[in-house]
Amino acid sequence: MTTNGGSGGVQVEFGCPACGRAVELAAGTKAPCPRCGAEASLPPAPPHLEACLACGCKELYRHRDFNQKLGLALVALGALLWLVLHSFWPMVAAAALDLVLYLALPDVAICYRCKAHHRGAAGIPDLPRFDLERHEHYRFEKSKKP
């Protein structure tokens, strides 16, 4: 991922329009894609996030900005230590650390259509949580395109 500009503000991680590789930009900036060199750009962030800055879709949801692979790795490490040490405390410690990280991290806004992740935007706490029916609608819509 590449970050361009950004002294704080809204950061958006989205797929390059040309090749699909992840690009991370600050709102209101542009930069070449690290893979294909195509220029990726974002409009300036509005005072209150109401639409995706990458594709314009108005359907966003909020989700905890937590790396699921990290959470699984912590639990797997606790399970491995449990097997080696024959004590349940490593599992308890891993689960507690996982929970603390989950609770400490902020929410991120995610676009149903393009899966762009918006960090640092005003209005993220006002967005609804993930809706499987809405997600399936966009997934089905995407599968119908030629």
N, C-alpha and C positions, 0 to 999 in steps of 0.2 A: 504494500500500500504506500501511497505517496501523499504527503501532506504539503499543501502549498498555502502560504499566507497564514493567517490565523493567529492573532494575539488574543486567544480566547474566542468567544463568540460561538456561532453555530458551526459544527463540523458535520459533514455528510459523507457517508461511505456508500458508494453506489457503483453499479456496473458501467464500465466504459461503453458509450454508445456504439463504438466500432467493434470491439473485440469481446466485451463482457467482463474483462478482468476488473477486480476491485480497485477503485480509485477513491481516495479520501481528500476532500477539499473543504476549505472554509467557504461559507456562503459568500457570494459576491466575488469569487475568484475564478481563475481558469488556469489550467496547466495541461501539459501533454501527458497522455497515458504512458505509464512506465513500460508497457508491453509493446504497443503498436505505434505510439507517437501521435495518435489522433488527439485533437484538442478537446478536453472535457471542461465544461464550465457550469457554474451555478449562479442563479440570480441572488441578489441580496436577500437576507432573511427578513421577513416581516416582523413587526413587534410581537405578534402572537402566531405561532405555527398552526396553520389550518389546512395546509396542503403540502404535498411532497415537493421539495425543491428540485428534485431530479427529474420527475415526470409530470408533476402537476396534479396527481391524483389526490382527491380530497379525503380518501379513506385511509386513515392512519390508526395505529394502535400503539399502546405503550407496553413495554416489556422491560424487565430488569436487565440492565447492561452487564450480564454475568456470562462469562465464558463457560459453557456447559462442559466442554472437554476438561477444563481445569477442575470443575466440580466432580466429574467422574474419576479423574486421576487421583484426587484426594481420597475419595471413598475406596478406590482400588488399592491405594497405598495403605490405608487403614486396614483393609481386609488382608493384605499381604503380611503386614506386621502382626495382625491377629493370628494368622497361621503360624508365623515364626515364633512369636512370644507366648502363644497360648493364653492370651489375656484379651478381654474385650475393651480395655481402655484405649488402645490405638484407634479402634472403630469409633468410640465415643468422641475422642479428640478430633478425628478427621471430620466427623459429622458436625461437631460444634464449630470447627473452623470454616467448613463449607457454609453453615448457616450464618455465621458472622459476616463472611464475605458477601453473601447474598443480600443480607439486610443493609450492609454499609454502602453498597454500590447504588448509583442513581438509576433512574429509568431512562430508556432510550425510545424515541418514536420510530416506528417501522412502517413503511408503506406496504399495503397489501399487494399493489400491482407490481412494483419493481424491486421490492425488498430493501430499499435504501434505508440506512440507519442514520437518524438525526440526533446528534448529541449537543447539549447545551442550549437548546431552544426554549424560549418561554412558551408555556402552554402544554408541555408534555404531561404534567400531572392531571390535566383536564381531559386527556384523551381516554377513550375506553380501553379496556383490556382486550386481549386477543379473542376473536370470535371465529370459531372453526367454520361456521356456515359462510361467513364473509370470505374467509381464506379459500374455501373450496370453490366459491363463485369465481374468484380471480384465477385460481389454478385451472378450472375448467375453461374459462375464457381464453387463457393462454394456450391450452392444448388444442383449441379449435383453430387457431391461426395457422396458416400454411407455412 
